[in-house]
Amino acid sequence: MARVPDIIPITDFRQDAARALNQVRHSPDPVIITQRGRAAAVMLSVEAFEQGERERQILRLLAQGDREIGEGKGRSLDAVLAKADRLLRDAGR
């Protein structure tokens, strides 16, 4: 079962932004900020944001490889694995 995200109305966020930031820093889960009862923004820790960016970059590379294979292009397995190793090594920094 999916976890229900934490939701904070903008008024509460304005009154106690420090508490919301502390909550985000100590949890991998995002906090949704609402305005007039609707989601207006998502706040997450820098670590969670960076992890999501790394995952999106890997997915883009996989999609690019899939397109290249479909076009009869591509790279050798060794080149792909070397690039994946570099991405993973850079992610660990």
Protein Blocks (a to p, Z undefined) as FASTA:
>chain_A
ZZddddddfklmmmmmmlmmmmmmmpcbdcdddeehiafbdcddfklmmmmmmmmmmmmm
mmmmmmmmmnopacdfklmmmmmmmmmmmmmZZ
